[in-house]
Amino acid sequence: MLDAKDARLRELLAGYGSCLVAYSGGVDSVFLARVAWEVLGERSLAVIADSPSLPRRELAEALELGERFGFPVRVIRTGEFDNPAYLANPTNRCYFCKHALFTEIGPVARAGGFAVVAYGENASDVGDHRPGAAAASEFAVRAPLKEAGLTKAEIRTLSARLGLPTADKPQMACLSSRIPTGESVTPEKLLMIEQAEEYLRDLGFHDVRVRHHQAGQGALARVELGGGELGRLFESDRHEAVATRLREIGYAHVTLDLAGYRRGSTNGVSGTVESPIAWRGSKGTA
């Protein structure tokens, strides 16, 4: 079954004749870009959008993967941060992000003679809250992974076969997803989130989210870690070091979400946090 889906994906890509892949450096787009290069060679191109919502480390790793596995990557700038609708952070924020992306990618595709623009939506995304899919539909962007019936787990398996290090990479939504719906998105908030998550990953944590909440005159970091990683935070007073570092970054309060990491925990959440419960070592009352 998996081999048949892989063959179907390659058949779809070959049928395009040429393809520009919307690339992010995540599990799905790396796999798609690599397979497109295997099938189409120089008639394929990966294009990554650079904006404040993309961590610098993620951009560097995405470019390095292209070099290591032989597929070309072009960097473009996108203008979602010029759009007040995006900055207002509504429930369909991702629509405005993808709209900006496909607006910029379209001319690149036409100038390069690429017949199809494709992106990394897969079969596991069906039924999920994905406003970006509406933008893809408006721009006639194809989703060959989904069309081939490939799920996220299957893409990871096939990525491992190709030797791609993203086979076991955690899911990495854009930094703006860390801010609750209805709270404004700003480059300053995203930089704080990026620095906080980078620090936690440097400590060896795998599944990490730092949710950014307004808390009176300051900001609150709600740290989510993978369920099996929660205990490690309290080994060797590591939690004290984390609280200190996140305060240095600018957080007035640092809290741990005992429910652990889960996707979309800021979806539909709005308003400020009035009475944060912080672990020992953060500002304010414990």
C-alpha positions in Angstrom: 0.0 0.0 0.0 2.7 2.5 1.0 4.8 1.7 -2.1 1.7 2.2 -4.3 1.1 5.7 -2.7 4.8 6.6 -3.3 4.4 5.5 -6.9 1.2 7.6 -7.2 3.0 10.7 -5.9 5.8 10.3 -8.4 3.3 9.7 -11.1 1.5 13.0 -10.2 4.7 14.9 -10.1 5.8 13.5 -13.5 2.5 14.5 -14.9 3.0 18.1 -13.9 6.0 18.4 -16.2 7.5 21.0 -13.9 6.8 22.1 -10.4 7.6 24.8 -7.9 7.3 23.5 -4.3 6.3 25.8 -1.4 9.0 24.8 1.0 9.3 25.3 4.8 11.9 22.9 5.9 9.3 20.7 7.7 8.6 17.0 7.4 6.2 17.3 4.5 7.8 19.9 2.3 11.3 18.5 2.6 10.0 15.1 1.5 8.0 16.7 -1.4 10.9 18.9 -2.5 13.3 15.9 -2.5 10.9 13.6 -4.4 10.1 16.4 -6.9 13.8 16.8 -7.6 14.2 13.0 -8.1 11.3 13.0 -10.6 11.7 16.3 -12.3 15.3 17.4 -11.7 15.9 21.0 -12.8 12.2 21.3 -13.7 11.5 21.6 -10.0 12.4 24.3 -7.5 11.7 24.7 -3.8 10.8 28.2 -2.6 10.9 29.2 1.1 9.2 32.3 2.4 11.2 34.3 4.9 9.4 36.5 7.4 9.5 37.2 11.2 7.3 34.1 11.8 10.1 31.7 10.6 12.9 31.0 13.2 16.4 31.8 11.9 17.5 28.3 12.9 14.7 26.8 10.8 15.6 28.9 7.8 19.3 27.9 8.1 18.4 24.2 8.5 16.0 24.3 5.5 18.7 25.8 3.3 21.3 23.3 4.5 18.9 20.4 3.7 18.6 21.6 0.1 22.4 21.7 -0.2 22.9 18.3 1.4 20.2 16.5 -0.7 20.8 18.2 -3.9 17.5 20.2 -4.5 17.7 23.9 -5.2 16.0 26.3 -2.8 15.2 30.0 -3.4 14.3 32.4 -0.6 11.6 35.0 -1.1 10.2 37.6 1.3 6.5 37.7 2.0 4.3 40.6 3.1 1.9 39.2 5.6 3.2 41.5 8.3 2.0 44.4 6.2 -1.5 43.1 6.4 -3.5 44.3 9.4 -5.8 41.3 9.1 -2.9 39.0 9.7 -1.6 41.0 12.6 -5.0 41.0 14.3 -4.6 37.2 14.6 -8.1 36.0 13.8 -9.0 32.3 13.7 -8.2 32.3 10.0 -4.8 34.0 10.4 -3.2 31.2 8.3 -5.3 32.1 5.4 -3.7 35.5 5.2 -0.2 34.0 5.6 -0.8 31.5 2.8 -2.4 34.1 0.6 0.7 36.3 0.9 2.9 33.2 0.2 1.1 32.2 -3.0 0.9 35.9 -4.1 4.7 36.0 -4.1 5.3 32.5 -5.4 3.0 32.9 -8.4 5.3 35.4 -10.3 8.3 33.2 -9.5 6.6 30.2 -11.0 5.5 32.1 -14.1 9.0 33.7 -14.6 10.6 30.2 -14.3 8.1 28.5 -16.5 6.9 26.1 -13.8 3.6 24.7 -14.7 2.4 23.8 -11.2 2.8 25.2 -7.7 2.5 22.5 -5.0 2.6 22.5 -1.2 2.8 20.0 1.6 -0.7 19.4 2.8 -1.2 15.7 3.4 -4.0 13.2 3.9 -3.8 13.5 7.7 -4.7 17.2 7.4 -8.2 16.4 6.0 -10.8 17.6 8.5 -8.3 19.7 10.5 -8.7 23.4 10.9 -6.5 24.6 8.0 -7.6 28.1 6.7 -4.5 28.1 4.5 -6.1 25.4 2.4 -8.7 28.0 1.3 -5.9 30.2 0.0 -4.3 27.3 -1.8 -7.6 26.6 -3.5 -7.9 30.2 -4.7 -4.5 30.1 -6.3 -5.0 26.5 -7.8 -2.1 25.2 -5.7 -1.8 21.4 -5.8 -1.4 19.1 -2.8 0.2 16.0 -4.3 0.9 14.3 -0.9 -2.8 14.5 -0.1 -3.9 13.5 -3.6 -1.6 10.4 -3.3 -3.3 9.6 0.0 -0.1 9.9 2.0 -0.5 10.4 5.8 2.0 12.1 8.1 3.1 8.8 9.5 3.7 7.4 6.0 5.6 10.5 4.9 7.9 10.0 7.9 8.4 6.4 6.9 9.3 7.3 3.3 11.5 10.1 4.5 13.5 7.7 6.5 13.9 5.5 3.4 15.4 8.5 1.6 17.7 9.2 4.6 16.0 12.5 5.3 16.7 13.7 8.9 13.3 15.3 9.0 11.8 11.8 9.3 11.5 12.2 13.1 11.5 16.0 13.2 8.8 17.5 15.5 6.0 19.4 13.8 6.9 23.0 13.6 4.0 25.4 13.0 5.0 29.1 12.5 5.9 31.2 15.5 2.6 33.2 15.2 0.7 30.0 16.2 2.1 30.5 19.7 0.0 33.6 20.3 -3.7 33.2 21.3 -6.4 34.0 18.8 -7.3 37.7 19.0 -4.0 38.8 20.6 -2.0 40.8 18.1 1.0 39.3 16.3 4.2 41.5 16.4 7.8 40.8 15.4 8.9 41.6 19.0 6.7 38.8 20.4 7.8 36.4 17.9 11.5 37.1 18.6 10.8 36.4 22.3 9.1 33.1 21.5 11.9 32.1 19.1 14.6 32.7 21.7 12.7 30.9 24.4 12.1 27.8 22.3 15.6 27.8 21.0 16.9 27.8 24.6 14.7 24.9 25.6 15.7 22.8 22.5 19.3 23.5 23.3 18.7 21.9 26.7 17.6 18.7 24.8 13.8 19.0 24.8 12.2 17.6 21.7 8.5 18.7 21.7 8.5 22.3 22.7 6.0 25.2 22.5 6.3 28.5 24.3 2.8 30.1 24.2 2.9 33.8 24.6 0.1 35.5 26.6 -0.3 39.1 27.7 -0.5 39.3 31.5 -1.3 42.8 32.6 1.6 45.0 31.8 3.9 42.1 31.1 4.0 38.9 29.2 3.5 35.3 30.3 5.3 32.3 28.8 3.2 29.1 29.0 5.7 26.3 28.3 4.5 23.1 26.8 6.7 20.0 26.7 6.2 16.5 25.4 4.5 14.3 28.0 7.6 12.2 28.6 9.8 15.3 29.0 8.0 17.1 31.8 9.9 15.4 34.6 13.3 16.4 33.0 12.5 20.0 33.6 12.8 19.6 37.3 16.1 17.6 37.3 19.1 19.4 38.6 17.0 22.6 39.1 16.8 22.9 35.4 13.4 24.7 35.8 15.2 27.5 37.7 17.6 28.0 34.8 14.7 28.1 32.3 12.8 30.6 34.4 15.9 32.8 34.7 16.6 32.7 30.9 13.0 33.4 29.9 12.9 36.4 32.3 16.1 37.7 30.6 14.3 37.3 27.2 11.5 39.5 28.6 8.9 37.4 30.2 7.5 38.7 33.5 6.0 35.3 34.3 7.1 31.7 33.4 4.6 28.9 33.7 4.5 25.2 32.9 1.4 23.7 31.2 0.9 20.4 33.1 -1.2 19.1 30.2 2.0 19.0 28.1 2.4 19.8 24.4 -0.6 19.5 22.1 -1.3 21.0 18.8 -3.5 24.1 18.5 -3.8 24.8 22.3 -4.1 28.6 21.5 -6.8 28.1 18.9 -9.9 29.9 20.0 -8.1 31.2 23.1 -8.2 35.0 23.5 -8.0 37.6 26.2 -5.3 38.4 28.7 -4.1 36.2 31.6 -4.9 38.0 34.8 -3.5 35.7 37.5 -0.6 33.6 36.2 0.6 30.7 38.3 4.4 30.6 38.0 7.0 28.2 39.1 9.5 29.3 41.7 12.0 31.7 40.3 9.7 33.8 38.1 8.7 37.3 38.9 5.6 37.9 40.9 3.9 35.5 43.3 4.5 31.8 43.0 
